[in-house]
Amino acid sequence: MDTDSLRNCPPVLARFLGMVDGFANPDVDEFDRLTFVDNYQIPRARFVECITFLQSGHVRCLSELMETFNTLGGCAALDEFYENKLLEAAQKLSVNQSMRLLRLDNPLSPSENKLGLFRFEAHGHSWPHDDTWEVVGVLPQSTGLFWWRQKKSNYLQS
C-alpha cells in the first residue's frame, strides 16, 4: 500500500498501517498482509473506500464511510467533510424556504395562490385591461391563453 499518498491519515489508522514511529509493527499474516481489517471485521470494499477518501476526497456512501472510520478510531478530515455537507444542506433548505415564501407572496397561477392574495383569470394576449392587471404566465397545454392576475385589494377597491 502506498502510504505516502494518504493525506490527513487519522492517527489510529496510521498506527495500524505502521506509519507512526515508536509503535509496534502492525500485525500481518504469513503473506505479510495487514490483518487489522480482518480483525475488526471490516469488509475489504469498505476499507478501500476509506483509502479512496484519504487519497482523493471522494465519498460514495457517507454513512458507511463514517461507520468504518469510527471503527478505525475516527477521521478528522471526514468529520470536516460531513460538517460541510450539513452546512450546504442547511443553506439549501434556507434558500428553498425563502423561495417557497416568495412563491406564497408572488403566485404565478391559481394553484399557487395559497394565501388568496390575487384574483386570476385566463385571457389572451390582447385582452383589454387596466393597469391593476398583470400577465404572469402561460396556461399549460393552451395556445394563446395567459394567466392574468390582479391584487385582491385592487379588485375590492374597483
C-alpha positions in Angstrom: 0.0 0.0 0.0 1.3 3.5 -0.9 1.1 5.2 2.4 2.7 8.4 1.1 -0.5 9.1 -0.9 -2.7 9.1 2.3 -3.3 12.8 3.0 -4.6 13.6 6.5 -4.3 10.0 7.6 -6.0 9.6 11.0 -3.6 8.7 13.8 -5.1 5.4 14.7 -5.2 4.2 11.1 -1.6 5.5 10.7 -0.6 3.3 13.6 -2.5 0.3 12.1 -0.6 0.8 8.8 2.7 1.1 10.5 3.2 4.7 9.6 4.0 6.0 13.1 7.4 5.6 14.7 7.6 4.4 18.2 4.8 1.9 18.0 5.0 -1.8 17.5 4.9 -3.0 13.9 1.4 -3.8 12.6 0.1 -7.3 12.7 0.5 -9.2 9.4 -0.3 -12.7 8.2 2.1 -15.3 6.7 2.0 -13.4 3.3 2.9 -10.1 5.0 -0.6 -8.6 4.6 -2.0 -6.3 7.3 -4.6 -8.2 9.4 -6.3 -5.4 11.3 -9.1 -5.1 8.7 -10.0 -8.7 9.2 -9.6 -8.4 13.0 -12.1 -5.6 13.1 -14.4 -7.4 10.6 -14.3 -4.5 8.1 -15.2 -5.6 4.6 -12.5 -5.1 2.1 -14.7 -2.8 -0.1 -15.3 -0.5 2.9 -11.6 -0.3 3.7 -10.9 0.6 0.1 -13.5 3.4 0.4 -11.5 4.8 3.4 -8.3 4.7 1.4 -10.0 6.3 -1.6 -11.3 9.1 0.6 -7.9 9.8 2.1 -6.3 9.8 -1.3 -8.9 11.8 -3.3 -11.7 13.1 -1.0 -14.3 11.0 -2.9 -17.2 9.7 -0.9 -19.5 7.0 -2.3 -21.7 6.4 0.8 -21.1 8.8 3.7 -22.9 6.7 6.3 -20.8 3.6 5.5 -17.6 5.6 5.4 -18.3 7.2 8.7 -19.1 3.9 10.3 -15.9 2.3 9.0 -13.8 5.2 10.1 -15.4 5.2 13.5 -14.3 1.6 13.8 -10.8 2.7 12.9 -10.7 5.5 15.5 -12.3 8.3 13.6 -11.1 10.7 10.9 -10.9 14.5 11.3 -11.0 15.1 7.5 -14.2 13.1 7.2 -15.7 14.9 10.1 -14.9 18.2 8.4 -16.4 16.9 5.1 -19.6 15.9 7.0 -19.8 19.3 8.7 -19.5 21.0 5.3 -22.3 18.8 3.9 -24.5 19.7 6.8 -23.8 23.4 6.2 -24.6 23.0 2.5 -27.8 21.2 3.3 -28.9 23.9 5.8 -28.1 26.7 3.2 -30.1 24.8 0.5 -33.0 24.4 2.9 -32.9 28.1 3.8 -32.9 29.0 0.1 -35.8 26.6 -0.6 -37.8 28.0 2.3 -37.2 31.5 1.0 -38.3 30.6 -2.5 -41.4 28.9 -1.1 -42.3 32.0 0.9 -41.6 34.2 -2.1 -43.9 32.0 -4.1 -46.6 32.4 -1.5 -46.4 36.2 -1.8 -46.0 36.1 -5.6 -48.0 33.3 -7.1 -47.9 32.7 -10.8 -51.0 30.6 -11.2 -54.3 30.0 -9.3 -52.9 26.8 -7.8 -50.0 28.7 -6.2 -52.4 31.4 -4.7 -52.5 29.7 -1.3 -52.9 33.0 0.6 -55.7 34.2 -1.7 -53.9 37.5 -2.4 -54.8 37.6 -6.1 -57.7 37.1 -8.5 -56.7 35.1 -11.5 -58.3 35.0 -14.9 -57.3 33.4 -18.2 -57.3 35.7 -21.2 -55.4 36.1 -24.5 -52.5 38.5 -25.0 -54.6 41.3 -26.4 -57.2 41.2 -23.7 -58.2 44.8 -22.8 -57.4 45.5 -19.2 -56.4 48.3 -16.8 -53.1 48.8 -15.0 -54.3 46.7 -12.0 -53.9 43.5 -14.0 -50.6 41.8 -15.0 -49.8 38.8 -17.1 -47.9 36.2 -15.1 -47.7 33.0 -17.1 -48.9 30.8 -19.9 -51.7 28.3 -19.2 -50.4 24.8 -19.5 -51.4 23.0 -22.7 -53.2 26.0 -24.0 -52.4 28.1 -27.0 -52.7 31.9 -26.8 -54.1 32.0 -23.2 -52.2 33.5 -20.3 -52.8 33.8 -16.6 -53.6 37.4 -15.6 -53.7 38.4 -12.0 -55.0 41.3 -10.0 -54.3 42.0 -6.3 -57.4 41.4 -4.4 -57.0 44.8 -2.6 -57.1 46.4 -6.1 -60.1 44.3 -7.0 -62.0 45.2 -3.9 -61.3 49.0 -4.4 -62.5 48.9 -8.1 
